[in-house]
Amino acid sequence: MGINVLACFAVAASGSGLKVAAQPWNQPIPEPATESTAQTIKLAEQLNAVGARFFGAHWCPACKEQMKLFGKQAGRNLNYVECDLPDKYPEQVSQCRDENIRSIPTWTRPGSPRLEGVQLINTLERWSGMKPEQRN
């Protein structure tokens, strides 16, 4: 498919741990070892509410880093689209083609410019339209 991995690094936003009932990992990308924070769980909810999608590949180091910033609990709720397992996820690979994804990770949402590379949590909060009072 000709996808280039952007070599971007990000610093994880720190926060207090949040205990959530264990649920099985449901994403094609490997499960992060990190726990989610209240901030990243709220952000995942906001991203879903605005129709954001996270395009990546199961083998992509930058995509794994992006998922690590969200942690397990928030990560399982992201609208993640796998761009490189056509036999297992043909409809997701088609979405990648339809959106003309050329580098991963890429974030899209209706009515907003796409974001490419690993994004900081605060950047995604602003991009998603999350209001400051929603973050607390």
HELIX and SHEET records of a PDB file:
HELIX    1   1 ALA A   38  ALA A   49  1                                  12    
HELIX    2   2 PRO A   61  GLY A   75  1                                  15    
HELIX    3   3 PRO A   90  ASP A   98  1                                   9    
HELIX    4   4 ILE A  121  TRP A  127  1                                   7    
HELIX    5   5 PRO A  132  GLN A  134  5                                   3    
SHEET    1   A 2 ASN A   4  VAL A   5  0                                        
SHEET    2   A 2 SER A 103  ILE A 104  1                                        
SHEET    1   B 4 TYR A  80  GLU A  82  0                                        
SHEET    2   B 4 ARG A  53  GLY A  56  1                                        
SHEET    3   B 4 THR A 106  THR A 108 -1                                        
SHEET    4   B 4 LEU A 115  GLU A 116 -1                                        
END                                                                             
